[in-house]
C-alpha cells in the first residue's frame, strides 16, 4: 500500500466514524425514536419533520440492529442500547400476528396496517435480537433470535403459508442472499447447526441457480431449477443486491478461513455487478439493468438510490481485504467519492435517498417505509472496522 492509499483510508475511516456518531445516529434518535409508544418512525421530511406516523415493521428490526451494533462498535452510548431494546419490545408487543408471521406496517400505537407475503420483517427482527443479545449480554434475546430464524424457515418451507407472488413458479435472489447475513449475525449467539445449513443452502442456490455466466450477472428471479425466464422480470439485474451478496459471501469466506472458492465466487459477483451497475457517464450505481439490454421495466431503473452506493463501498473494502487486488480499492474510492459528494444533506443532516441519474435530488425526504436508519449506518459501522483492519495489517 502506498502512502497516498494509506492516507486515503485514514481519511475514509475518520469520515465514516464521525458521520455515524455526529450525524446519522443523532438524526434518527432525535427525529425517529418514538419515546411515547416505543420503536421508531421513518416517514420524515428533509428536516426530520414527521410526515406519517405509520411504522415500518422492517425498520423496527433494522433500527434495533443498528443501535445495538453502534453501541458495540462505535462507542457504548447507553441511549443507543435503550433504543434497540425499545424497538425489540415494540416488535414483540405489536408486530407479530397470531400465525407467527409479522406485519409489514403498523400504526404509531402498534395496530396492524398491512401484511405482505414476505418474511423480511422477521429477518430484520432476528438480526436485531441477536445483536442486542451480544451488546446487552442478555442471552434471552439470543434464544429469541434462533427461534425467529427457525420460524422464518418454517414459513418458507410450509406450502401455501406465504402466498406466491405469481402463478409462474420462480425463486428470488433477495431472500436467498439475505438469509446468509441473517444466519451469520445469529451465529454470534448460537452454534445451532441450522444456521450453517442455511448458509450452505443459499450459497449453493446462488452458484447453481442465480449466477448466469452467459449474461455475466446474478439474476433477481429464476425458475426453481435456475432456468432463465425470458421476461422483463426474469431479465432484471439489481446491481446493489449483487454487491450486497458479494460482501455477504466474503463475510462467510472470512469466517471459514478465507475459503478460496467462496472468495472467487464473491469477487466474480462483485465484478459483474460493477460492470452492469456503475454509470460511466454520471458515476454512481444505478438501480436496474436488463440482462439482454432491453429497457428495464421499472420506472426508477436509472435513478441513484442511497443503498446500492453503501453496498458498493462495503463490497470494495471486503474484496480488497480478501484479495489484495488494488482494483477493489479503486472501486471503493469511486463509490465512496460519489456517495459522499451527492447524498449527504449539509443543511439538515442525514442523506438524501433518491437522486436522478445525473445526481440531482429527485425528492428530499429522509425516510419512508423503505428508507431509514439501516444501510447508511450499517455501512459506516462496518466500513470503519474494515478500514481499521486494512490499516492495521
C-alpha positions as CSV (number, residue, x, y, z in Angstrom):
1,X,0.0,0.0,0.0
2,X,1.3,3.4,-0.9
3,X,1.5,6.4,1.5
4,X,-1.3,8.0,-0.5
5,X,-3.5,5.0,-0.2
6,X,-2.9,4.7,3.5
7,X,-3.8,8.4,4.0
8,X,-6.9,7.9,1.8
9,X,-8.1,5.0,4.0
10,X,-7.4,7.0,7.2
11,X,-9.5,9.9,5.8
12,X,-12.3,7.5,4.9
13,X,-12.2,5.9,8.4
14,X,-12.4,9.3,10.0
15,X,-15.3,10.3,7.8
16,X,-17.3,7.1,8.5
17,X,-16.8,7.2,12.2
18,X,-17.6,10.9,12.6
19,X,-20.6,10.9,10.3
20,X,-22.1,7.9,12.2
21,X,-21.8,9.4,15.6
22,X,-22.3,13.1,14.8
23,X,-24.8,13.0,12.0
24,X,-26.7,9.8,11.2
25,X,-27.4,8.4,14.7
26,X,-28.3,11.8,16.2
27,X,-30.7,12.5,13.3
28,X,-32.7,9.3,14.0
29,X,-32.5,9.5,17.7
30,X,-33.9,13.0,17.5
31,X,-36.5,12.6,14.7
32,X,-37.2,8.9,14.6
33,X,-37.2,7.4,18.1
34,X,-40.8,7.2,19.5
35,X,-40.4,7.9,23.1
36,X,-44.1,7.6,23.8
37,X,-45.1,4.2,22.1
38,X,-41.7,2.7,21.6
39,X,-39.9,1.8,18.3
40,X,-39.0,4.1,15.5
41,X,-40.7,6.3,12.9
42,X,-39.1,6.6,9.5
43,X,-41.5,8.7,7.4
44,X,-39.7,12.0,7.9
45,X,-39.2,15.0,5.7
46,X,-35.8,16.6,4.8
47,X,-35.5,18.4,8.2
48,X,-36.9,15.4,10.2
49,X,-40.5,16.6,10.4
50,X,-42.8,13.6,10.8
51,X,-44.9,13.2,7.7
52,X,-46.7,9.9,8.5
53,X,-46.9,8.0,11.8
54,X,-47.3,4.7,10.1
55,X,-44.4,2.5,11.3
56,X,-42.4,0.2,9.0
57,X,-42.0,-3.2,10.8
58,X,-38.9,-3.8,8.7
59,X,-37.4,-0.8,10.4
60,X,-38.2,-1.8,14.0
61,X,-35.8,-4.7,13.4
62,X,-33.4,-2.7,11.3
63,X,-33.2,0.2,13.9
64,X,-32.9,-2.3,16.7
65,X,-29.9,-4.0,14.9
66,X,-28.2,-0.7,14.0
67,X,-28.5,0.8,17.5
68,X,-27.1,-2.4,19.1
69,X,-24.3,-2.6,16.6
70,X,-23.4,1.1,17.0
71,X,-23.3,0.5,20.8
72,X,-20.9,-2.4,20.3
73,X,-18.6,-0.8,17.7
74,X,-18.9,3.0,17.8
75,X,-19.0,3.9,21.4
76,X,-21.1,2.4,24.2
77,X,-23.8,5.1,24.2
78,X,-26.5,3.8,26.6
79,X,-29.2,5.7,24.7
80,X,-28.4,3.6,21.6
81,X,-28.8,0.3,23.6
82,X,-32.0,1.6,25.1
83,X,-33.3,2.5,21.7
84,X,-32.5,-1.0,20.4
85,X,-34.4,-2.6,23.3
86,X,-37.4,-0.2,22.7
87,X,-37.6,-1.4,19.1
88,X,-37.4,-5.1,20.1
89,X,-40.1,-4.7,22.7
90,X,-42.3,-2.9,20.2
91,X,-41.9,-5.8,17.9
92,X,-42.9,-8.3,20.5
93,X,-45.9,-6.3,21.7
94,X,-47.3,-5.3,18.3
95,X,-45.7,-6.7,15.2
96,X,-46.2,-10.5,15.2
97,X,-49.6,-11.8,14.1
98,X,-51.2,-14.8,15.7
99,X,-49.9,-17.2,13.0
100,X,-46.3,-16.1,13.8
101,X,-46.0,-14.1,10.6
102,X,-45.0,-10.4,11.1
103,X,-46.8,-7.4,9.8
104,X,-45.3,-5.1,7.2
105,X,-46.6,-1.8,8.8
106,X,-48.5,-0.8,11.9
107,X,-49.8,2.4,13.4
108,X,-47.9,4.5,15.9
109,X,-49.5,2.6,18.7
110,X,-49.0,-0.7,17.0
111,X,-52.3,-1.6,15.4
112,X,-51.9,-3.6,12.1
113,X,-51.9,-1.7,8.9
114,X,-50.5,-4.1,6.2
115,X,-49.2,-7.6,6.0
116,X,-47.3,-8.9,3.0
117,X,-46.2,-12.2,1.6
118,X,-42.6,-11.8,2.5
119,X,-40.5,-12.7,5.6
120,X,-38.1,-9.7,5.6
121,X,-39.7,-8.3,8.8
122,X,-38.7,-11.5,10.5
123,X,-35.2,-11.4,9.1
124,X,-34.5,-7.9,10.5
125,X,-36.1,-8.8,13.8
126,X,-33.8,-11.8,14.1
127,X,-30.6,-9.8,13.5
128,X,-31.8,-7.2,16.0
129,X,-32.4,-9.8,18.6
130,X,-29.0,-11.4,18.1
131,X,-27.1,-8.1,18.0
132,X,-28.9,-6.8,21.1
133,X,-28.1,-10.1,22.9
134,X,-24.4,-9.6,22.3
135,X,-24.5,-5.8,23.1
136,X,-26.5,-6.2,26.3
137,X,-25.3,-9.6,27.5
138,X,-28.9,-10.7,27.8
139,X,-28.9,-14.3,26.4
140,X,-32.7,-14.5,26.3
141,X,-32.6,-12.4,23.2
142,X,-30.2,-14.8,21.6
143,X,-32.6,-17.6,22.2
144,X,-35.4,-15.5,20.6
145,X,-33.2,-14.8,17.6
146,X,-32.7,-18.5,17.0
147,X,-36.4,-19.1,17.4
148,X,-37.2,-16.3,15.0
149,X,-34.7,-17.8,12.4
150,X,-36.4,-21.2,12.7
151,X,-39.8,-19.6,12.3
152,X,-38.6,-18.0,9.1
153,X,-37.5,-21.3,7.7
154,X,-40.8,-22.9,8.8
155,X,-42.8,-20.2,6.9
156,X,-40.7,-20.5,3.8
157,X,-40.9,-24.3,3.7
158,X,-44.6,-24.7,4.5
159,X,-46.6,-25.0,1.2
160,X,-49.2,-22.3,0.9
161,X,-48.2,-20.4,4.1
162,X,-46.8,-17.5,2.1
163,X,-48.9,-16.7,-1.0
164,X,-47.0,-17.0,-4.2
165,X,-46.2,-13.7,-6.0
166,X,-47.1,-15.1,-9.4
167,X,-48.7,-18.2,-10.9
168,X,-45.4,-19.0,-12.6
169,X,-43.0,-20.9,-10.4
170,X,-39.9,-18.9,-9.6
171,X,-37.4,-18.3,-6.8
172,X,-36.0,-14.9,-5.7
173,X,-32.4,-13.6,-5.2
174,X,-33.4,-11.4,-2.3
175,X,-34.5,-13.9,0.3
176,X,-31.7,-16.3,-0.8
177,X,-28.9,-13.9,-0.1
178,X,-30.4,-12.2,3.0
179,X,-30.6,-15.5,4.8
180,X,-26.8,-15.7,4.6
181,X,-26.4,-12.5,6.5
182,X,-29.2,-13.3,9.0
183,X,-27.6,-16.6,9.8
184,X,-24.1,-15.0,10.2
185,X,-25.5,-12.5,12.7
186,X,-27.4,-15.1,14.6
187,X,-24.3,-17.3,14.7
188,X,-22.8,-14.7,17.1
189,X,-25.2,-16.1,19.8
190,X,-25.8,-19.7,18.7
191,X,-24.0,-22.7,17.2
192,X,-27.3,-24.2,16.1
193,X,-26.5,-26.4,13.0
194,X,-29.5,-24.9,11.2
195,X,-27.5,-21.7,10.6
196,X,-24.6,-23.1,8.7
197,X,-27.0,-25.4,6.9
198,X,-28.9,-22.4,5.6
199,X,-25.7,-20.6,4.6
200,X,-24.6,-23.6,2.6
201,X,-28.1,-23.9,1.0
202,X,-28.1,-20.2,0.0
203,X,-24.6,-20.4,-1.4
204,X,-25.5,-23.5,-3.4
205,X,-28.6,-21.8,-4.8
206,X,-26.7,-18.7,-5.7
207,X,-24.0,-20.7,-7.5
208,X,-26.2,-23.2,-9.2
209,X,-29.3,-21.1,-10.0
210,X,-28.8,-17.4,-9.8
211,X,-25.4,-16.9,-11.3
212,X,-25.7,-16.8,-15.1
213,X,-22.2,-16.6,-16.7
214,X,-23.9,-16.3,-20.2
215,X,-25.0,-12.8,-19.1
216,X,-22.2,-12.2,-16.6
217,X,-24.6,-11.5,-13.8
218,X,-26.7,-12.7,-10.9
219,X,-30.4,-12.6,-11.9
220,X,-33.1,-11.5,-9.5
221,X,-35.7,-14.1,-10.5
222,X,-35.1,-17.6,-11.9
223,X,-37.1,-20.8,-12.3
224,X,-36.7,-23.3,-9.4
225,X,-34.0,-25.2,-11.2
226,X,-32.2,-22.0,-12.1
227,X,-33.6,-21.7,-15.6
228,X,-33.6,-18.3,-17.4
229,X,-37.1,-16.7,-17.5
230,X,-37.1,-14.5,-20.6
231,X,-39.5,-11.8,-19.4
232,X,-38.9,-8.3,-18.1
233,X,-38.9,-9.6,-14.5
234,X,-36.7,-12.6,-15.4
235,X,-34.1,-10.5,-17.1
236,X,-33.8,-8.0,-14.2
237,X,-30.4,-7.3,-12.7
238,X,-30.2,-5.4,-9.4
239,X,-26.6,-4.3,-9.1
240,X,-27.0,-3.2,-5.5
241,X,-28.3,-6.6,-4.4
242,X,-25.4,-8.2,-6.3
243,X,-22.8,-6.0,-4.4
244,X,-24.6,-6.9,-1.1
245,X,-24.5,-10.6,-2.0
246,X,-20.8,-10.3,-2.7
247,X,-19.8,-8.9,0.6
248,X,-22.2,-11.3,2.5
249,X,-20.3,-14.2,0.8
250,X,-16.9,-12.7,1.7
251,X,-18.1,-12.4,5.3
252,X,-18.8,-16.2,5.2
253,X,-15.4,-16.8,3.5
254,X,-13.6,-14.8,6.3
255,X,-15.3,-16.9,9.0
256,X,-14.2,-20.1,7.1
257,X,-10.5,-19.1,6.9
258,X,-10.9,-17.2,3.6
259,X,-12.3,-20.2,1.7
260,X,-10.9,-19.7,-1.8
261,X,-14.0,-21.0,-3.6
262,X,-16.2,-18.5,-1.8
263,X,-13.7,-15.7,-2.4
264,X,-13.7,-16.4,-6.1
265,X,-17.4,-16.7,-6.2
266,X,-18.0,-13.5,-4.3
267,X,-15.4,-11.4,-6.3
268,X,-16.9,-12.7,-9.6
269,X,-20.3,-11.4,-8.5
270,X,-18.8,-8.1,-7.4
271,X,-17.0,-7.7,-10.8
272,X,-20.2,-8.5,-12.6
273,X,-22.2,-6.0,-10.5
274,X,-19.7,-3.3,-11.2
275,X,-19.8,-3.9,-14.9
276,X,-23.6,-3.7,-15.1
277,X,-24.2,-1.1,-12.4
278,X,-21.5,1.6,-12.5
279,X,-22.6,4.6,-14.5
280,X,-19.6,5.7,-16.5
281,X,-21.3,8.9,-17.6
282,X,-22.6,10.3,-14.3
283,X,-21.0,7.9,-11.8
284,X,-22.8,6.0,-9.1
285,X,-24.5,2.7,-9.1
286,X,-27.8,2.6,-11.0
287,X,-30.9,0.6,-9.9
288,X,-31.7,-1.9,-12.6
289,X,-30.5,-3.3,-15.8
290,X,-31.9,-5.9,-18.3
291,X,-29.5,-8.8,-18.9
292,X,-30.3,-8.6,-22.7
293,X,-30.0,-4.9,-22.7
294,X,-33.7,-4.2,-23.3
295,X,-35.1,-1.1,-21.5
296,X,-35.7,-2.1,-17.9
297,X,-39.4,-2.2,-16.9
298,X,-39.0,-0.4,-13.5
299,X,-39.6,3.3,-13.7
300,X,-36.7,4.0,-11.3
301,X,-34.3,2.0,-13.5
302,X,-31.6,4.6,-14.0
303,X,-32.0,6.5,-10.7
304,X,-29.3,6.6,-8.0
305,X,-30.7,5.3,-4.7
306,X,-28.7,5.6,-1.5
307,X,-28.4,1.9,-0.6
308,X,-26.6,0.5,-3.7
309,X,-23.8,3.0,-3.0
310,X,-23.5,1.8,0.5
311,X,-23.3,-1.8,-0.6
312,X,-20.6,-1.0,-3.2
313,X,-18.5,0.8,-0.6
314,X,-18.5,-2.3,1.6
315,X,-18.0,-4.7,-1.3
316,X,-15.0,-2.8,-2.4
317,X,-13.4,-2.9,1.0
318,X,-14.2,-6.6,1.6
319,X,-12.9,-7.6,-1.8
320,X,-9.6,-5.7,-1.2
321,X,-9.1,-7.4,2.1
322,X,-9.9,-10.8,0.6
323,X,-7.6,-10.5,-2.5
324,X,-5.2,-7.6,-2.1
325,X,-6.2,-6.6,-5.6
326,X,-5.9,-2.8,-5.9
327,X,-8.8,-2.6,-8.4
328,X,-11.1,-3.1,-5.5
329,X,-9.6,-0.2,-3.6
330,X,-10.1,1.9,-6.7
331,X,-13.7,0.6,-6.9
332,X,-14.2,1.6,-3.3
333,X,-12.8,5.1,-3.9
334,X,-15.1,5.8,-6.8
335,X,-18.1,4.6,-4.9
336,X,-17.1,6.5,-1.7
337,X,-16.2,9.7,-3.5
338,X,-19.5,9.7,-5.4
339,X,-21.7,8.9,-2.5
340,X,-20.2,11.5,-0.2
341,X,-20.3,14.1,-2.9
342,X,-24.0,13.9,-3.8
343,X,-26.0,12.2,-1.0
344,X,-25.3,14.0,2.3
345,X,-27.5,16.9,3.2
346,X,-25.2,19.5,4.6
347,X,-28.0,21.7,5.9
348,X,-30.3,19.2,7.7
349,X,-28.1,16.2,8.1
350,X,-28.5,12.5,7.0
351,X,-28.6,11.5,3.3
352,X,-31.0,12.1,0.5
353,X,-32.3,8.7,-0.7
354,X,-33.5,9.3,-4.2
355,X,-31.5,11.0,-6.9
356,X,-31.9,11.3,-10.6
357,X,-29.3,9.7,-12.8
358,X,-27.3,12.9,-13.0
359,X,-27.1,13.2,-9.2
360,X,-29.7,15.9,-8.7
361,X,-32.2,15.3,-5.9
362,X,-35.5,13.7,-7.0
363,X,-37.2,14.1,-3.7
364,X,-35.7,15.3,-0.4
365,X,-37.4,13.3,2.3
366,X,-35.0,11.5,4.6
367,X,-37.2,8.4,5.2
368,X,-40.3,6.4,4.3
369,X,-41.4,2.8,4.9
370,X,-38.3,1.6,2.9
371,X,-35.6,4.2,3.7
372,X,-34.5,4.8,7.3
373,X,-31.6,4.0,9.7
374,X,-30.1,0.9,8.2
375,X,-28.0,0.8,5.1
376,X,-26.1,4.1,5.8
377,X,-25.2,3.4,9.5
378,X,-24.5,-0.3,8.8
379,X,-22.1,0.8,6.1
380,X,-20.4,3.3,8.3
381,X,-20.0,0.9,11.2
382,X,-18.7,-1.9,9.0
383,X,-16.5,0.3,6.8
384,X,-14.9,1.9,9.8
385,X,-13.9,-1.6,11.1
386,X,-12.7,-2.7,7.6
387,X,-10.5,0.3,7.2
388,X,-9.0,-0.4,10.6
389,X,-8.4,-4.0,9.5
390,X,-6.6,-2.8,6.4
391,X,-4.6,-0.1,8.2
392,X,-3.5,-2.4,11.0
393,X,-2.1,-5.1,8.7
